[in-house]
């Protein structure tokens, strides 16, 4: 069966893909996130949060959006990714 898969990780993409009938959202996420944890993503089906045992249906729209973005800054200006040092902030260009 076909679903629309929207991957908002990195550059992001959207495409219709074919999956096995009776696939749960948990199984789908495990198959797609080879190097990540489901807990680090906002997972929605048809724009709504679902439980891990939700069985995907023909035509569903599944989106995976990371909640932790490396190098992003919070409202306080503190880096949420790699911790910057004073040397990093004031290093000459090209270094």
ABEGO torsion letter per residue (X at the ends): XBBBBBBABEAEBBBBBBBBBGBBAAAAAAAABAABBAAABBBBBGGBBBBAABBBBBGBBBBBBBABBBGBBBAAGBBABBBBBAAAAABBBGX
